């Protein structure tokens, strides 16, 4: 059976275990590991449900799907095994984008004071507009490259099926770059080595930091309730 989870390794299992402890300590109403989704051949590392904190909000809460990748190799498996050339190309494009954005941020904005040289102002404005257009084109290329990575992976099926309101990758520092995430996904990173939490005095709620919040996807109420029921079934199996 295809699974939306990385190969079972000790490091992966430890990351899953700590993630569940974090979720249970972080205010989620329900959470479980190895939850079967509505896609019949897709099981996720962890799924969670949270009721709305707004008394006048949606009476049906929000759903969350977490995928753990303990190593770079696990991440590349999750990403659909992109070619090394594509990985390097995406990295180069992101470096170029950072340079363009840094140069644009450092360039002075044009001023309309009477003492300004109008020709210089026009030149600066044209240069800024050209930089903004170059940034936009590069962002489109980066988006297209990520689409190429994930287009044939299970990730694309998860998007199409509206499986959860939020989808989050869980990875130690250095396993993946922010720009390598699927569009809309969040990123949760351990604050310390997973093994260190055994002897740490910190509480489970502080074990992870969400470095990228990701996007909230609109999911019909019946599908949110379906995932909640699947979480409950996974909890009963785990007992």
C-alpha positions in Angstrom: 0.0 0.0 0.0 1.3 3.5 -0.8 1.7 5.5 2.2 2.1 9.3 2.6 4.9 8.8 5.1 8.6 8.1 5.0 10.2 4.7 5.4 10.1 3.5 9.0 13.5 4.2 10.7 14.4 4.8 14.3 14.9 8.5 13.7 11.6 8.7 11.9 9.7 6.8 14.6 11.2 9.1 17.3 10.2 12.2 15.3 6.6 10.8 15.1 6.5 10.0 18.8 7.7 13.5 19.8 5.3 15.1 17.3 2.3 13.3 18.9 3.4 14.3 22.4 3.8 17.9 21.2 0.3 17.8 19.5 -1.3 16.4 22.7 0.3 19.2 24.8 -0.5 22.0 22.3 -4.2 22.3 22.5 -5.4 19.9 19.7 -8.7 18.2 20.5 -7.5 14.9 19.0 -4.4 13.6 17.4 -3.1 10.3 16.3 -0.3 8.6 14.3 -0.6 6.6 11.1 -4.0 7.9 10.1 -5.6 6.5 6.9 -7.0 9.4 4.8 -10.0 9.4 2.5 -7.6 8.5 -0.3 -7.8 4.7 0.0 -4.1 4.1 -0.4 -2.7 7.0 1.6 -1.8 7.0 5.3 -0.2 10.0 6.9 2.3 10.2 9.7 0.0 12.2 12.0 -3.3 13.9 11.8 -5.0 16.3 14.3 -8.2 18.1 14.9 -8.9 21.3 16.8 -12.1 23.0 17.7 -12.5 26.7 17.0 -11.5 29.1 19.7 -14.0 31.6 18.4 -17.4 31.1 20.1 -19.1 32.5 17.0 -16.9 30.7 14.6 -17.3 27.5 12.6 -18.9 24.8 14.9 -16.8 22.2 13.1 -13.2 22.6 13.9 -10.0 22.5 11.7 -8.0 19.6 10.5 -4.3 19.2 10.2 -2.0 16.7 8.5 1.6 16.3 9.4 4.3 14.5 7.5 7.7 13.7 9.2 10.9 13.5 7.3 13.9 12.7 9.5 16.6 12.9 6.8 17.3 14.6 3.5 16.7 11.3 1.7 13.3 11.0 3.3 12.5 14.5 2.2 13.5 13.8 -1.4 11.3 10.7 -1.3 8.4 12.9 -0.1 9.1 15.4 -2.9 8.8 12.7 -5.6 12.5 12.1 -6.1 13.3 15.2 -8.1 16.4 15.0 -10.4 19.6 16.3 -8.9 19.8 18.9 -11.7 16.3 20.2 -10.8 17.3 20.4 -7.1 20.4 22.4 -8.0 18.4 24.6 -10.4 15.8 25.5 -7.8 18.6 26.4 -5.3 20.3 28.6 -7.9 17.0 30.4 -8.8 16.3 31.0 -5.1 19.8 32.5 -4.6 19.2 34.7 -7.6 15.8 35.8 -6.2 17.4 36.6 -2.8 19.9 38.8 -4.5 17.3 40.6 -6.5 15.1 41.2 -3.5 18.1 42.3 -1.4 19.1 44.8 -4.1 15.6 46.1 -4.4 15.2 46.6 -0.7 18.6 48.5 -0.6 17.7 50.8 -3.4 16.4 54.2 -2.4 12.8 55.0 -3.3 12.2 57.9 -5.6 11.3 61.3 -4.1 9.1 64.1 -5.5 11.0 66.9 -3.7 11.6 69.9 -6.0 15.4 69.6 -5.7 15.5 66.1 -7.2 16.9 65.5 -10.6 13.9 64.5 -12.6 16.0 62.5 -15.1 17.6 60.6 -12.3 14.2 60.0 -10.7 12.9 58.5 -13.9 15.9 56.3 -14.3 15.6 55.0 -10.8 11.9 54.3 -11.3 12.5 52.4 -14.5 15.3 50.4 -12.8 13.0 49.6 -9.9 10.2 48.5 -12.2 12.6 46.3 -14.1 13.8 44.6 -10.9 10.2 44.0 -9.8 9.4 42.4 -13.1 12.5 40.2 -12.9 11.5 39.1 -9.4 8.0 38.3 -10.5 9.3 36.2 -13.5 11.7 34.4 -11.3 9.0 33.6 -8.7 6.9 32.1 -11.4 9.8 29.9 -12.5 10.4 28.8 -8.9 6.7 27.9 -8.6 6.8 26.0 -11.9 9.9 24.0 -10.7 8.2 23.1 -7.4 5.1 22.0 -9.5 7.4 19.8 -11.5 8.8 18.2 -8.3 5.5 17.5 -6.7 3.2 17.2 -9.7 3.3 13.4 -9.8 3.7 12.8 -6.1 1.0 12.0 -3.5 1.2 15.7 -2.4 -0.8 16.8 -5.5 -3.5 14.3 -4.7 -3.8 15.6 -1.2 -4.3 19.1 -2.6 -6.9 17.9 -5.0 -8.8 16.0 -2.4 -8.9 18.8 0.2 -7.8 16.4 2.8 -7.1 18.9 5.6 -7.2 22.6 6.4 -3.5 22.7 7.0 -0.7 20.5 5.8 2.6 20.7 7.6 6.0 19.1 7.0 8.0 18.2 10.2 11.7 18.1 9.6 14.9 18.7 11.6 17.0 21.8 10.7 18.9 21.4 7.5 16.8 18.6 6.0 15.0 20.9 3.6 15.0 24.5 2.6 11.9 26.7 3.0 11.7 27.3 -0.7 11.6 23.5 -1.3 8.2 23.1 0.5 5.1 22.4 -1.6 3.1 25.6 -2.1 0.9 26.3 0.9 2.6 23.8 3.3 3.8 24.8 6.7 7.1 23.7 8.3 7.5 22.5 11.9 11.1 22.2 13.2 12.3 20.6 16.4 13.9 23.1 18.7 16.6 20.6 19.7 17.7 17.1 18.7 14.8 14.7 19.1 16.9 12.4 21.3 17.6 15.3 23.7 14.0 15.6 24.7 14.3 12.4 26.7 16.4 14.1 29.3 15.3 17.7 28.7 13.4 19.6 31.3 11.4 21.4 28.6 7.7 20.6 28.2 6.4 18.8 25.1 4.5 22.0 24.0 7.9 23.7 23.5 9.6 20.9 21.6 8.7 22.3 18.1 8.7 25.7 16.4 6.5 26.4 13.4 8.9 28.4 11.2 6.4 28.6 8.3 2.7 28.8 9.0 1.5 27.7 5.6 -1.9 28.4 4.1 -5.3 27.5 5.4 -7.2 25.4 2.8 -11.0 25.5 2.6 -12.3 22.0 3.4 -16.0 21.0 3.4 -17.4 20.2 6.9 -18.1 16.5 6.0 -14.5 16.0 5.0 -13.3 17.5 8.3 -15.6 15.3 10.3 -14.4 12.3 8.2 -10.8 13.0 9.2 -11.8 13.4 12.8 -13.4 9.9 12.7 -10.3 8.5 11.1 -8.2 10.0 13.9 -10.5 8.4 16.5 -10.1 5.0 14.7 -6.3 5.4 14.7 -6.3 6.2 18.4 -8.3 3.1 19.2 -5.9 0.9 17.2 -2.9 2.4 19.0 -4.3 1.6 22.4 
